[in-house]
Amino acid sequence: MPRWFKFIEARSLMCVLRRTLFWLHLAAGLIAGVVIGIMCVTGAALAWRRFFPCPRANAS
């Protein structure tokens, strides 16, 4: 096998590895962003809960 063929094969493998790592990193970042966003929204809802009291049901 010629020497340049091994270089091109290694470069192609590296390109595939970089592309795979990029997409895994992007997916992990998006998932983490969604989780953090949900935590922000629920935390804000809990902080504002005391300003909007729930109506009490009549016990009689």
mmCIF file of the N, C-alpha and C atoms, coordinates in Angstrom:
data_MODEL
# 
_entry.id   MODEL 
# 
loop_
_atom_site.group_PDB 
_atom_site.id 
_atom_site.type_symbol 
_atom_site.label_atom_id 
_atom_site.label_alt_id 
_atom_site.label_comp_id 
_atom_site.label_asym_id 
_atom_site.label_entity_id 
_atom_site.label_seq_id 
_atom_site.pdbx_PDB_ins_code 
_atom_site.Cartn_x 
_atom_site.Cartn_y 
_atom_site.Cartn_z 
_atom_site.occupancy 
_atom_site.B_iso_or_equiv 
_atom_site.pdbx_formal_charge 
_atom_site.auth_seq_id 
_atom_site.auth_comp_id 
_atom_site.auth_asym_id 
_atom_site.auth_atom_id 
_atom_site.pdbx_PDB_model_num 
ATOM 1   N N  . MET A 1 1  ? 0.851   -1.172 0.000  1.00 0.00 ? 1  MET A N  1 
ATOM 2   C CA . MET A 1 1  ? 0.000   0.000  0.000  1.00 0.00 ? 1  MET A CA 1 
ATOM 3   C C  . MET A 1 1  ? 0.901   1.241  0.000  1.00 0.00 ? 1  MET A C  1 
ATOM 4   N N  . PRO A 1 2  ? 0.643   2.176  -0.870 1.00 0.00 ? 2  PRO A N  1 
ATOM 5   C CA . PRO A 1 2  ? 1.475   3.383  -0.919 1.00 0.00 ? 2  PRO A CA 1 
ATOM 6   C C  . PRO A 1 2  ? 1.358   4.204  0.364  1.00 0.00 ? 2  PRO A C  1 
ATOM 7   N N  . ARG A 1 3  ? 2.391   4.941  0.624  1.00 0.00 ? 3  ARG A N  1 
ATOM 8   C CA . ARG A 1 3  ? 2.445   5.743  1.833  1.00 0.00 ? 3  ARG A CA 1 
ATOM 9   C C  . ARG A 1 3  ? 1.368   6.826  1.851  1.00 0.00 ? 3  ARG A C  1 
ATOM 10  N N  . TRP A 1 4  ? 1.109   7.469  0.739  1.00 0.00 ? 4  TRP A N  1 
ATOM 11  C CA . TRP A 1 4  ? 0.122   8.544  0.677  1.00 0.00 ? 4  TRP A CA 1 
ATOM 12  C C  . TRP A 1 4  ? -1.286  8.018  0.905  1.00 0.00 ? 4  TRP A C  1 
ATOM 13  N N  . PHE A 1 5  ? -1.526  6.736  0.543  1.00 0.00 ? 5  PHE A N  1 
ATOM 14  C CA . PHE A 1 5  ? -2.849  6.158  0.753  1.00 0.00 ? 5  PHE A CA 1 
ATOM 15  C C  . PHE A 1 5  ? -3.140  6.021  2.246  1.00 0.00 ? 5  PHE A C  1 
ATOM 16  N N  . LYS A 1 6  ? -2.128  5.638  3.019  1.00 0.00 ? 6  LYS A N  1 
ATOM 17  C CA . LYS A 1 6  ? -2.309  5.530  4.473  1.00 0.00 ? 6  LYS A CA 1 
ATOM 18  C C  . LYS A 1 6  ? -2.587  6.905  5.082  1.00 0.00 ? 6  LYS A C  1 
ATOM 19  N N  . PHE A 1 7  ? -1.917  7.930  4.549  1.00 0.00 ? 7  PHE A N  1 
ATOM 20  C CA . PHE A 1 7  ? -2.138  9.285  5.044  1.00 0.00 ? 7  PHE A CA 1 
ATOM 21  C C  . PHE A 1 7  ? -3.570  9.729  4.776  1.00 0.00 ? 7  PHE A C  1 
ATOM 22  N N  . ILE A 1 8  ? -4.064  9.474  3.577  1.00 0.00 ? 8  ILE A N  1 
ATOM 23  C CA . ILE A 1 8  ? -5.434  9.858  3.226  1.00 0.00 ? 8  ILE A CA 1 
ATOM 24  C C  . ILE A 1 8  ? -6.437  9.055  4.043  1.00 0.00 ? 8  ILE A C  1 
ATOM 25  N N  . GLU A 1 9  ? -6.156  7.770  4.263  1.00 0.00 ? 9  GLU A N  1 
ATOM 26  C CA . GLU A 1 9  ? -7.053  6.936  5.064  1.00 0.00 ? 9  GLU A CA 1 
ATOM 27  C C  . GLU A 1 9  ? -7.103  7.442  6.510  1.00 0.00 ? 9  GLU A C  1 
ATOM 28  N N  . ALA A 1 10 ? -5.965  7.789  7.077  1.00 0.00 ? 10 ALA A N  1 
ATOM 29  C CA . ALA A 1 10 ? -5.922  8.308  8.450  1.00 0.00 ? 10 ALA A CA 1 
ATOM 30  C C  . ALA A 1 10 ? -6.622  9.662  8.529  1.00 0.00 ? 10 ALA A C  1 
ATOM 31  N N  . ARG A 1 11 ? -6.445  10.485 7.509  1.00 0.00 ? 11 ARG A N  1 
ATOM 32  C CA . ARG A 1 11 ? -7.101  11.790 7.499  1.00 0.00 ? 11 ARG A CA 1 
ATOM 33  C C  . ARG A 1 11 ? -8.615  11.631 7.417  1.00 0.00 ? 11 ARG A C  1 
ATOM 34  N N  . SER A 1 12 ? -9.082  10.686 6.623  1.00 0.00 ? 12 SER A N  1 
ATOM 35  C CA . SER A 1 12 ? -10.515 10.436 6.509  1.00 0.00 ? 12 SER A CA 1 
ATOM 36  C C  . SER A 1 12 ? -11.083 9.943  7.836  1.00 0.00 ? 12 SER A C  1 
ATOM 37  N N  . LEU A 1 13 ? -10.349 9.054  8.502  1.00 0.00 ? 13 LEU A N  1 
ATOM 38  C CA . LEU A 1 13 ? -10.789 8.550  9.800  1.00 0.00 ? 13 LEU A CA 1 
ATOM 39  C C  . LEU A 1 13 ? -10.850 9.689  10.816 1.00 0.00 ? 13 LEU A C  1 
ATOM 40  N N  . MET A 1 14 ? -9.866  10.568 10.777 1.00 0.00 ? 14 MET A N  1 
ATOM 41  C CA . MET A 1 14 ? -9.851  11.704 11.696 1.00 0.00 ? 14 MET A CA 1 
ATOM 42  C C  . MET A 1 14 ? -11.027 12.637 11.431 1.00 0.00 ? 14 MET A C  1 
ATOM 43  N N  . CYS A 1 15 ? -11.360 12.821 10.171 1.00 0.00 ? 15 CYS A N  1 
ATOM 44  C CA . CYS A 1 15 ? -12.490 13.677 9.810  1.00 0.00 ? 15 CYS A CA 1 
ATOM 45  C C  . CYS A 1 15 ? -13.800 13.089 10.343 1.00 0.00 ? 15 CYS A C  1 
ATOM 46  N N  . VAL A 1 16 ? -13.964 11.791 10.212 1.00 0.00 ? 16 VAL A N  1 
ATOM 47  C CA . VAL A 1 16 ? -15.170 11.128 10.725 1.00 0.00 ? 16 VAL A CA 1 
ATOM 48  C C  . VAL A 1 16 ? -15.221 11.244 12.246 1.00 0.00 ? 16 VAL A C  1 
ATOM 49  N N  . LEU A 1 17 ? -14.089 11.064 12.891 1.00 0.00 ? 17 LEU A N  1 
ATOM 50  C CA . LEU A 1 17 ? -14.041 11.171 14.353 1.00 0.00 ? 17 LEU A CA 1 
ATOM 51  C C  . LEU A 1 17 ? -14.391 12.586 14.811 1.00 0.00 ? 17 LEU A C  1 
ATOM 52  N N  . ARG A 1 18 ? -13.842 13.596 14.142 1.00 0.00 ? 18 ARG A N  1 
ATOM 53  C CA . ARG A 1 18 ? -14.149 14.984 14.506 1.00 0.00 ? 18 ARG A CA 1 
ATOM 54  C C  . ARG A 1 18 ? -15.618 15.303 14.293 1.00 0.00 ? 18 ARG A C  1 
ATOM 55  N N  . ARG A 1 19 ? -16.180 14.828 13.192 1.00 0.00 ? 19 ARG A N  1 
ATOM 56  C CA . ARG A 1 19 ? -17.593 15.079 12.909 1.00 0.00 ? 19 ARG A CA 1 
ATOM 57  C C  . ARG A 1 19 ? -18.474 14.396 13.962 1.00 0.00 ? 19 ARG A C  1 
ATOM 58  N N  . THR A 1 20 ? -18.130 13.175 14.333 1.00 0.00 ? 20 THR A N  1 
ATOM 59  C CA . THR A 1 20 ? -18.906 12.454 15.346 1.00 0.00 ? 20 THR A CA 1 
ATOM 60  C C  . THR A 1 20 ? -18.830 13.158 16.698 1.00 0.00 ? 20 THR A C  1 
ATOM 61  N N  . LEU A 1 21 ? -17.625 13.566 17.081 1.00 0.00 ? 21 LEU A N  1 
ATOM 62  C CA . LEU A 1 21 ? -17.484 14.276 18.354 1.00 0.00 ? 21 LEU A CA 1 
ATOM 63  C C  . LEU A 1 21 ? -18.228 15.607 18.350 1.00 0.00 ? 21 LEU A C  1 
ATOM 64  N N  . PHE A 1 22 ? -18.230 16.292 17.212 1.00 0.00 ? 22 PHE A N  1 
ATOM 65  C CA . PHE A 1 22 ? -18.967 17.549 17.112 1.00 0.00 ? 22 PHE A CA 1 
ATOM 66  C C  . PHE A 1 22 ? -20.450 17.325 17.366 1.00 0.00 ? 22 PHE A C  1 
ATOM 67  N N  . TRP A 1 23 ? -21.039 16.334 16.713 1.00 0.00 ? 23 TRP A N  1 
ATOM 68  C CA . TRP A 1 23 ? -22.471 16.106 16.861 1.00 0.00 ? 23 TRP A CA 1 
ATOM 69  C C  . TRP A 1 23 ? -22.821 15.600 18.258 1.00 0.00 ? 23 TRP A C  1 
ATOM 70  N N  . LEU A 1 24 ? -21.942 14.780 18.855 1.00 0.00 ? 24 LEU A N  1 
ATOM 71  C CA . LEU A 1 24 ? -22.187 14.342 20.233 1.00 0.00 ? 24 LEU A CA 1 
ATOM 72  C C  . LEU A 1 24 ? -22.123 15.532 21.200 1.00 0.00 ? 24 LEU A C  1 
ATOM 73  N N  . HIS A 1 25 ? -21.167 16.409 20.991 1.00 0.00 ? 25 HIS A N  1 
ATOM 74  C CA . HIS A 1 25 ? -21.035 17.591 21.840 1.00 0.00 ? 25 HIS A CA 1 
ATOM 75  C C  . HIS A 1 25 ? -22.233 18.521 21.672 1.00 0.00 ? 25 HIS A C  1 
ATOM 76  N N  . LEU A 1 26 ? -22.693 18.689 20.448 1.00 0.00 ? 26 LEU A N  1 
ATOM 77  C CA . LEU A 1 26 ? -23.858 19.529 20.189 1.00 0.00 ? 26 LEU A CA 1 
ATOM 78  C C  . LEU A 1 26 ? -25.107 18.946 20.848 1.00 0.00 ? 26 LEU A C  1 
ATOM 79  N N  . ALA A 1 27 ? -25.308 17.638 20.710 1.00 0.00 ? 27 ALA A N  1 
ATOM 80  C CA . ALA A 1 27 ? -26.480 16.993 21.315 1.00 0.00 ? 27 ALA A CA 1 
ATOM 81  C C  . ALA A 1 27 ? -26.437 17.100 22.838 1.00 0.00 ? 27 ALA A C  1 
ATOM 82  N N  . ALA A 1 28 ? -25.265 16.873 23.427 1.00 0.00 ? 28 ALA A N  1 
ATOM 83  C CA . ALA A 1 28 ? -25.139 16.974 24.886 1.00 0.00 ? 28 ALA A CA 1 
ATOM 84  C C  . ALA A 1 28 ? -25.411 18.400 25.357 1.00 0.00 ? 28 ALA A C  1 
ATOM 85  N N  . GLY A 1 29 ? -24.940 19.380 24.613 1.00 0.00 ? 29 GLY A N  1 
ATOM 86  C CA . GLY A 1 29 ? -25.187 20.772 24.974 1.00 0.00 ? 29 GLY A CA 1 
ATOM 87  C C  . GLY A 1 29 ? -26.653 21.149 24.880 1.00 0.00 ? 29 GLY A C  1 
ATOM 88  N N  . LEU A 1 30 ? -27.312 20.667 23.841 1.00 0.00 ? 30 LEU A N  1 
ATOM 89  C CA . LEU A 1 30 ? -28.744 20.965 23.695 1.00 0.00 ? 30 LEU A CA 1 
ATOM 90  C C  . LEU A 1 30 ? -29.566 20.302 24.795 1.00 0.00 ? 30 LEU A C  1 
ATOM 91  N N  . ILE A 1 31 ? -29.242 19.060 25.112 1.00 0.00 ? 31 ILE A N  1 
ATOM 92  C CA . ILE A 1 31 ? -29.967 18.363 26.185 1.00 0.00 ? 31 ILE A CA 1 
ATOM 93  C C  . ILE A 1 31 ? -29.744 19.074 27.520 1.00 0.00 ? 31 ILE A C  1 
ATOM 94  N N  . ALA A 1 32 ? -28.498 19.442 27.799 1.00 0.00 ? 32 ALA A N  1 
ATOM 95  C CA . ALA A 1 32 ? -28.207 20.160 29.045 1.00 0.00 ? 32 ALA A CA 1 
ATOM 96  C C  . ALA A 1 32 ? -28.919 21.508 29.067 1.00 0.00 ? 32 ALA A C  1 
ATOM 97  N N  . GLY A 1 33 ? -28.981 22.180 27.936 1.00 0.00 ? 33 GLY A N  1 
ATOM 98  C CA . GLY A 1 33 ? -29.675 23.463 27.863 1.00 0.00 ? 33 GLY A CA 1 
ATOM 99  C C  . GLY A 1 33 ? -31.156 23.339 28.142 1.00 0.00 ? 33 GLY A C  1 
ATOM 100 N N  . VAL A 1 34 ? -31.765 22.295 27.620 1.00 0.00 ? 34 VAL A N  1 
ATOM 101 C CA . VAL A 1 34 ? -33.198 22.077 27.866 1.00 0.00 ? 34 VAL A CA 1 
ATOM 102 C C  . VAL A 1 34 ? -33.440 21.783 29.343 1.00 0.00 ? 34 VAL A C  1 
ATOM 103 N N  . VAL A 1 35 ? -32.604 20.943 29.937 1.00 0.00 ? 35 VAL A N  1 
ATOM 104 C CA . VAL A 1 35 ? -32.763 20.614 31.360 1.00 0.00 ? 35 VAL A CA 1 
ATOM 105 C C  . VAL A 1 35 ? -32.582 21.865 32.221 1.00 0.00 ? 35 VAL A C  1 
ATOM 106 N N  . ILE A 1 36 ? -31.565 22.658 31.942 1.00 0.00 ? 36 ILE A N  1 
ATOM 107 C CA . ILE A 1 36 ? -31.338 23.888 32.707 1.00 0.00 ? 36 ILE A CA 1 
ATOM 108 C C  . ILE A 1 36 ? -32.485 24.871 32.493 1.00 0.00 ? 36 ILE A C  1 
ATOM 109 N N  . GLY A 1 37 ? -33.013 24.952 31.287 1.00 0.00 ? 37 GLY A N  1 
ATOM 110 C CA . GLY A 1 37 ? -34.155 25.825 31.014 1.00 0.00 ? 37 GLY A CA 1 
ATOM 111 C C  . GLY A 1 37 ? -35.386 25.414 31.807 1.00 0.00 ? 37 GLY A C  1 
ATOM 112 N N  . ILE A 1 38 ? -35.649 24.118 31.870 1.00 0.00 ? 38 ILE A N  1 
ATOM 113 C CA . ILE A 1 38 ? -36.792 23.625 32.655 1.00 0.00 ? 38 ILE A CA 1 
ATOM 114 C C  . ILE A 1 38 ? -36.595 23.950 34.130 1.00 0.00 ? 38 ILE A C  1 
ATOM 115 N N  . MET A 1 39 ? -35.369 23.763 34.623 1.00 0.00 ? 39 MET A N  1 
ATOM 116 C CA . MET A 1 39 ? -35.102 24.089 36.025 1.00 0.00 ? 39 MET A CA 1 
ATOM 117 C C  . MET A 1 39 ? -35.291 25.580 36.298 1.00 0.00 ? 39 MET A C  1 
ATOM 118 N N  . CYS A 1 40 ? -34.916 26.432 35.365 1.00 0.00 ? 40 CYS A N  1 
ATOM 119 C CA . CYS A 1 40 ? -35.112 27.880 35.533 1.00 0.00 ? 40 CYS A CA 1 
ATOM 120 C C  . CYS A 1 40 ? -36.592 28.239 35.592 1.00 0.00 ? 40 CYS A C  1 
ATOM 121 N N  . VAL A 1 41 ? -37.372 27.667 34.690 1.00 0.00 ? 41 VAL A N  1 
ATOM 122 C CA . VAL A 1 41 ? -38.806 27.977 34.643 1.00 0.00 ? 41 VAL A CA 1 
ATOM 123 C C  . VAL A 1 41 ? -39.506 27.483 35.901 1.00 0.00 ? 41 VAL A C  1 
ATOM 124 N N  . THR A 1 42 ? -39.211 26.253 36.334 1.00 0.00 ? 42 THR A N  1 
ATOM 125 C CA . THR A 1 42 ? -39.871 25.738 37.535 1.00 0.00 ? 42 THR A CA 1 
ATOM 126 C C  . THR A 1 42 ? -39.402 26.481 38.784 1.00 0.00 ? 42 THR A C  1 
ATOM 127 N N  . GLY A 1 43 ? -38.130 26.870 38.825 1.00 0.00 ? 43 GLY A N  1 
ATOM 128 C CA . GLY A 1 43 ? -37.639 27.653 39.965 1.00 0.00 ? 43 GLY A CA 1 
ATOM 129 C C  . GLY A 1 43 ? -38.309 29.010 40.043 1.00 0.00 ? 43 GLY A C  1 
ATOM 130 N N  . ALA A 1 44 ? -38.487 29.650 38.901 1.00 0.00 ? 44 ALA A N  1 
ATOM 131 C CA . ALA A 1 44 ? -39.177 30.942 38.882 1.00 0.00 ? 44 ALA A CA 1 
ATOM 132 C C  . ALA A 1 44 ? -40.637 30.778 39.294 1.00 0.00 ? 44 ALA A C  1 
ATOM 133 N N  . ALA A 1 45 ? -41.264 29.701 38.861 1.00 0.00 ? 45 ALA A N  1 
ATOM 134 C CA . ALA A 1 45 ? -42.661 29.456 39.240 1.00 0.00 ? 45 ALA A CA 1 
ATOM 135 C C  . ALA A 1 45 ? -42.782 29.243 40.747 1.00 0.00 ? 45 ALA A C  1 
ATOM 136 N N  . LEU A 1 46 ? -41.831 28.528 41.331 1.00 0.00 ? 46 LEU A N  1 
ATOM 137 C CA . LEU A 1 46 ? -41.865 28.329 42.781 1.00 0.00 ? 46 LEU A CA 1 
ATOM 138 C C  . LEU A 1 46 ? -41.595 29.633 43.533 1.00 0.00 ? 46 LEU A C  1 
ATOM 139 N N  . ALA A 1 47 ? -40.752 30.479 43.007 1.00 0.00 ? 47 ALA A N  1 
ATOM 140 C CA . ALA A 1 47 ? -40.457 31.755 43.665 1.00 0.00 ? 47 ALA A CA 1 
ATOM 141 C C  . ALA A 1 47 ? -41.658 32.690 43.615 1.00 0.00 ? 47 ALA A C  1 
ATOM 142 N N  . TRP A 1 48 ? -42.419 32.680 42.555 1.00 0.00 ? 48 TRP A N  1 
ATOM 143 C CA . TRP A 1 48 ? -43.577 33.562 42.400 1.00 0.00 ? 48 TRP A CA 1 
ATOM 144 C C  . TRP A 1 48 ? -44.857 32.966 42.987 1.00 0.00 ? 48 TRP A C  1 
ATOM 145 N N  . ARG A 1 49 ? -44.806 31.723 43.448 1.00 0.00 ? 49 ARG A N  1 
ATOM 146 C CA . ARG A 1 49 ? -46.007 31.053 43.951 1.00 0.00 ? 49 ARG A CA 1 
ATOM 147 C C  . ARG A 1 49 ? -46.620 31.790 45.139 1.00 0.00 ? 49 ARG A C  1 
ATOM 148 N N  . ARG A 1 50 ? -45.813 32.339 46.008 1.00 0.00 ? 50 ARG A N  1 
ATOM 149 C CA . ARG A 1 50 ? -46.367 32.993 47.209 1.00 0.00 ? 50 ARG A CA 1 
ATOM 150 C C  . ARG A 1 50 ? -47.094 34.292 46.886 1.00 0.00 ? 50 ARG A C  1 
ATOM 151 N N  . PHE A 1 51 ? -46.872 34.887 45.738 1.00 0.00 ? 51 PHE A N  1 
ATOM 152 C CA . PHE A 1 51 ? -47.562 36.117 45.361 1.00 0.00 ? 51 PHE A CA 1 
ATOM 153 C C  . PHE A 1 51 ? -48.951 35.851 44.800 1.00 0.00 ? 51 PHE A C  1 
ATOM 154 N N  . PHE A 1 52 ? -49.221 34.631 44.420 1.00 0.00 ? 52 PHE A N  1 
ATOM 155 C CA . PHE A 1 52 ? -50.525 34.260 43.855 1.00 0.00 ? 52 PHE A CA 1 
ATOM 156 C C  . PHE A 1 52 ? -51.112 33.124 44.687 1.00 0.00 ? 52 PHE A C  1 
ATOM 157 N N  . PRO A 1 53 ? -51.787 33.453 45.795 1.00 0.00 ? 53 PRO A N  1 
ATOM 158 C CA . PRO A 1 53 ? -52.308 32.394 46.666 1.00 0.00 ? 53 PRO A CA 1 
ATOM 159 C C  . PRO A 1 53 ? -53.427 31.609 45.978 1.00 0.00 ? 53 PRO A C  1 
ATOM 160 N N  . CYS A 1 54 ? -53.495 30.338 46.314 1.00 0.00 ? 54 CYS A N  1 
ATOM 161 C CA . CYS A 1 54 ? -54.540 29.483 45.755 1.00 0.00 ? 54 CYS A CA 1 
ATOM 162 C C  . CYS A 1 54 ? -55.855 29.766 46.484 1.00 0.00 ? 54 CYS A C  1 
ATOM 163 N N  . PRO A 1 55 ? -56.974 29.774 45.781 1.00 0.00 ? 55 PRO A N  1 
ATOM 164 C CA . PRO A 1 55 ? -58.263 29.970 46.456 1.00 0.00 ? 55 PRO A CA 1 
ATOM 165 C C  . PRO A 1 55 ? -58.585 28.753 47.322 1.00 0.00 ? 55 PRO A C  1 
ATOM 166 N N  . ARG A 1 56 ? -59.108 29.034 48.516 1.00 0.00 ? 56 ARG A N  1 
ATOM 167 C CA . ARG A 1 56 ? -59.444 27.935 49.429 1.00 0.00 ? 56 ARG A CA 1 
ATOM 168 C C  . ARG A 1 56 ? -60.851 27.432 49.151 1.00 0.00 ? 56 ARG A C  1 
ATOM 169 N N  . ALA A 1 57 ? -60.994 26.137 49.276 1.00 0.00 ? 57 ALA A N  1 
ATOM 170 C CA . ALA A 1 57 ? -62.313 25.523 49.105 1.00 0.00 ? 57 ALA A CA 1 
ATOM 171 C C  . ALA A 1 57 ? -63.117 25.704 50.397 1.00 0.00 ? 57 ALA A C  1 
ATOM 172 N N  . ASN A 1 58 ? -64.429 25.840 50.267 1.00 0.00 ? 58 ASN A N  1 
ATOM 173 C CA . ASN A 1 58 ? -65.294 25.963 51.447 1.00 0.00 ? 58 ASN A CA 1 
ATOM 174 C C  . ASN A 1 58 ? -65.375 24.614 52.138 1.00 0.00 ? 58 ASN A C  1 
ATOM 175 N N  . ALA A 1 59 ? -65.105 24.612 53.452 1.00 0.00 ? 59 ALA A N  1 
ATOM 176 C CA . ALA A 1 59 ? -65.090 23.369 54.216 1.00 0.00 ? 59 ALA A CA 1 
ATOM 177 C C  . ALA A 1 59 ? -66.467 22.996 54.745 1.00 0.00 ? 59 ALA A C  1 
ATOM 178 N N  . SER A 1 60 ? -67.460 23.836 54.606 1.00 0.00 ? 60 SER A N  1 
ATOM 179 C CA . SER A 1 60 ? -68.766 23.538 55.199 1.00 0.00 ? 60 SER A CA 1 
ATOM 180 C C  . SER A 1 60 ? -69.607 22.684 54.336 1.00 0.00 ? 60 SER A C  1 
# 
